[in-house]
Amino acid sequence: MIKALKVRLEPNNKQMSKLFQSAGVARWAYNWTLAKQAENYASGGKFIRNGDLRKELTLLRQTEEYKWLNNYSNNITKQAVKDACDAYCKFFKGLVEKPKFKSRKKSPPKFYQDTEKTKFKGGKVRLEKIGWVRLSEKGRIPENTKYTNPRVKFDGVHWYISVGIEVEQESVELTDESIGIDVGIKDLAVCSNFEKPFKNINKTREIRKLEKKLRRLQRKGSNKYEKNKEGRSYVKTSNIVKLEKDIRKLHRRLDNIRTDYRHKVTTEIVKTKPSRIVIESLNVSGMMKNKHLSRSIQQQGFYEFSKIIQYKSERQGTEIVVADKWYPSSKTCSECGYVKPKLSLSEREFRCECCGAVIDRDKNASINLSRYKAL
């Protein structure tokens, strides 16, 4: 199986400039591909294959106008073309929306590296046309190993490199237990085999304090923009640049705390070694339309939580079952099987009208999910 590893880069100023330039080249190649496909479609032509576009790009490198492309790895542009063509193929299949042009301001800087030319040695990584870049963690990624899909990405504060390495699947002796997991806003997850739920970390004092600091910095930045307004345009001073950097760092810190908590929760669940885990199929995009709950849903990160628990379960051989979104896990009594016709969101306790059982709403749902059988 392929295991993904990610480590932070510590580039010097010259390498930092080269990293941003390489990301700009990847963005240019991606947008160039989209423009070519759109122009060809408008003229009545068929979809241009990835190989044909890559050949055309190779010829462009030999012209005087695009000679600057030779200063960067040709693998960056070739992979960007491939990514754009793959995005169009998925769009034609109805899997994703139509691919859009990447913006210099909004799109995160990232690019691909060649698998053969990427090497790790002595706490450093060799990047093509950039050189040896220092890593923040030594020994995190093993040396002299075959790497797959190396990607370099900037998250707004730091540069990271991620690679995939092939590892043997763990041999774990599983129990016969089936676990149901009910995720929500009040608690992150309620499991059928745990007495206590996993609390919502966004309600803790640490998160609330950091969010208060974030709001204060955002107000400060907004006021600085208003003071430096010239007509209809805004002037970005050096103090605003420093303030925005502090805001990005605070966003990153909050994201790290939440991601770390999700990993701790999922690890604790998977460590019980169940033979089967049943999770809900939530319509997150539909839930986000509720303006009162959209912020809380976004902070909980239901999609990321489900993805983490899926790959951790697959690593040890646990079966993952996704329950149908119309399965009445909350309305069904876990004692007698009676299904309530109506159950409002304000009812936090499930009271069965048939057998008289009283149980926490989320706990009841998790027990029902553990017994779920796909049709």
N, C-alpha and C positions, 0 to 999 in steps of 0.2 A: 504494500500500500504506500501511497505518497503522503508524506508528512510535510506541512508547510512550516518554515522557520523564518522569523523576522527579527532583524537587529538594526539598531540605530547607527547611522553614519556620523563621523566627526570630521567633515572636510575642512580644509583651509580656505582662505578667501578665493584663491585662484580656482580651486576645485569646485567651490560653491557656485561661482559664475558659470563654469563649464556644465554643471548639473542643470542649472536653470536653462542654459542655452540648448542642451540636449532635449529637455522637456519641451521647449519651444519648437524644435525641429519635429518631434513626434506629433505635436498638435498641428503643425503646418501640414505634415503628410496625411494626417487623418482628415483634415478639412479639404485638402486637395482631392482626396479620394471621393469624398461626399459630393464635391462640386462636379467632378467628372461623371459620377453616376447620375446625378440630377440632370446635367446637360445632355447626356446620352439618352436618358429616358424621355426628356422633353422633345428630342428630335425623332422619337419613335424607335430608338434602338433597344436592344435587349440588354440584360444585366452583363456588365463587364466583369470577366473573371479576375480573380485575385492575381493569378500569374501574369496576365496581360498587363495589368496596371503596374506591377513590379518591374516588368521589362521596360515599360515606358519611362518609369522613374529612373532606371539605370541609364537610359539614354539622355535624360535631362541632366544628369550629373556631368555629362561630357560637354554641355553647352556653357558658354561664357556667363549667361545670366544666372544659372544655378550652380556655378562652380563652388560656391560657399558650402554646399552640401557635403563636399569631400572632406571638410574639417571634422565631420561627425561620423559615427559608425553607421554603415549602411543597414545594419540589422535594426536600428531604431526606426528608420523610415519603412523598411519592409514589413516589420511587425505592425506598425501603425496602419499601413494599407490593409493588411490581413484582418486586423481588428475591425476596421470600418466595413470591409466586405462581409465579415461574419455578422456584424450588427444589421446590415441590410438583409442578409439571408434569414435571420431570426424575425425581422420585421415582415418579410414576405410570408413566413409561416404563421404569423399572428401571435408570436410569443412575446414580442416587445413593441413599443411605439416606434415610430419612424425616427431614425438616428438624427441628431441635431449637430450643428457645427459647434465646436468647442470654443469657449470664450477664454481669452487670456486672463481676465479678471476672476471669473467664476469657476473655471475648470481646474481641478487640482493638478499641479505639475507632476508628470510621471512619464516613464519611458521604459523600454525593454532592453535587456542585455543578452548578448550571445552566450549560450550555455557552455560552449567550448572555451571561450576566452575569459570567462568569469572564474577567478581563482581566489581562494581564501588561504592566508598564511600569516602566522604570527600576529594575530589580532588586526589584520588588514585585509582588504578585498581589492582585487585588481579589476577595474572597470575599463572597457575599451575606449581609447582616445582620451581618457581622463587620468589614468594612472592608479597607483596604490592609495586607497583611502582608508583612514584609520576607523576602526569599529569601536563602539562604546563598550562592548562585551567581548572578551577574548574567550574563544572556545565554544561560543554559543552555536556556531555552525561548523560542523566537522570539515577537516581538510581532506584533499585527495578523494573526493566523492563525486559521483555524477549528479549534477544539479539540473532541475527542470524549471522552465518558465521563470527566470530571474527578472524581477521587476524592481525599479527604483522609483520611490514616490515621496513627495513632500506633503506633510499634513498641515502646513501653515506655520509650524514652529521648527520641526526637525526633518531631516532626510532619513529614509529607511530603505533597506534592501530586503526583499523577501525571495526565498528560493524554496523549491520542493525537493526533498530527498526521499529515496525509496527505503523503507524500513519493513521489517517482518511484522506481521500481525501478531498481537499479543495472544497468548493462549491462557484464557481465563475460564475457570470453572464457574458456571452460572447457576443461580438458583432457579426454582420453578415459579418464582414470584412474577406477577404482572402489576406494573405500577401505572396509575393514572395521574396525570399532571394537569391541574386547572390553573391557568394563569389569569391574572387580573390586575386591577389598579390598587385595590386596598392592600393586597399582598402580591408579591411578585409571582409566587407559585405555591400551590397547596397540593401536597402529594398524598396519595392514599395510604402509604406505608409510614408516613411521618406524623407524629402527634401534633407538632407545632408547625405552622406555616413559615415560609421564608418571607420575611418582612420586606416592605417597600423601602429601599435604601434612600429614596428621594425625600422621605419624611424625616431622616435623621438630622441631628443638629449640624453636623459637618457640612452636609450638602446645602442645607438652608442658609448657612453662613456664607458659603462660597457663592450661592446664587444672589444673595443680597449684595455682596461685593461686586459681582458681575453687573447687576442693575445700576449700581452707583457709577461704575466706570463707563457704562454705556451712556448714561445721562451726561456725564462729564464730556465724553466725546461729542455727543450731539450738541451740547452748548458751545463747544469750541468751533464746530462747523458753522453754527449760526453767527458767531462773532466774526468769523473770517469770510463771511459771504460777500461776494462781489457781484452785484446784479443777480442773475439767475444761476451763476456758477459758484461752487465752493472751492476754497483754497485749502489744500492739505499741507499744513505746516509740519515741521520736524517734531513738534510736541504731539501732534495728532498721530503721526506715524508711530511714535513710542507708545502712546496710549493704546492704539489698535493692536500693537504687538503684545501688550499686557493682557488685552481682552482675548486674543487668540490663545495665549498660554493658559488663561483661566478656563476657557472652553475645553482645551485639551486635558486639563487636570480633572475637570468634572467627568469628561468622557472616559478617562482612564479609571476613575473610581468606580463608575457604573459597570464598565467592562470587566474589571477585576472581580466585582461582586457576582456578576453573572457566571464567570468561570468558577468561582468558589461554590456557588449553589449547584451548578450542573455537575461538578466533580463529586460533590457529596451525594448527589442522587445516583450517579453512575457507579460509585464505589460500593453500593449495596449489591451490585452484580445481579440485577434482575434479568430474566430471560426475555422480557417484553416490556416496552415503555409505550404508553398511549398518550399522545398529545392532541390538543385541539387544532382544528383548521379554522383560524380566525380570519375574518374579512377586515384586515387592518386598514386598508384604504377607505373602506366604508365607515369604519369607526372613527377615522381621523376627521370626518366631515362634521362630527359633533364638536362645536366650538368650545364647549365647556370641558370636554375630556381630552381633546386632541393633544394638548401639551403634556398631560400625564401619560397618555398612551405612547407618545414619542419618547419620553424619558425612560419608560420601562423597557423599550426595545424588545418587543415580543418576537419579531422576526429573527433578530440576532440570537436571542435565547434559544429558539427552536433549532437554529442551525448549529449552535455550539453543542447542544445535547445530542443532536443527530450524529455528528462526526465522532463524538466521544463514545457514543454507544456502538457505532459501527466498528470502531477500533478494537473493542473487546468482544464483538459478536452478538451484542444485544439487538433484538429485533425492534425496529421503530415502526409504530402504526399511527397514522394520522387519521383521526376520527372525522367523519363527515360533519360539515358545518351545521347541518340540519339535525344532527343527533341531539335529542333533548336531555343532555346530561344534568342540567340544573333542575328541570321540571320533573324528573323521574325520582321516585322514592327508592333509596338504596336498600330499604328493608323488605318491602313487599312488591315493588315494581310498578306501583300506581303512577300514572303520568298526569300531572296537573294541567288543566287546559290553559291557565294563565298564571304567570309569576312575574311580578313587577321587580324592577331593579332595586327598589328600596327595601324589599323583603330580604334581610340578611340571614334569616333562619328559615329552613325548609320545614314546614309543618304538614305532615301527611293527613289528608282527610279520610283515608281508608283505614290505616293501622294506628294512627296517632303518634307516629315517630316524630321527634324534634331533633334536628341536626343542623349544624352550620351549613349554609348554602354552598360554599365553595368545597367544603369537605365532602358533602354529598355528591357533588359533581365529579370530584376526583375518584371516588369509589365507583361510580357508574362508568367512568372512562376506563378504569382498570378491567372492567368486565366487558368492554366493547368488543363486538365481533363484526368485522366488515362483511357486507353482503356480497 
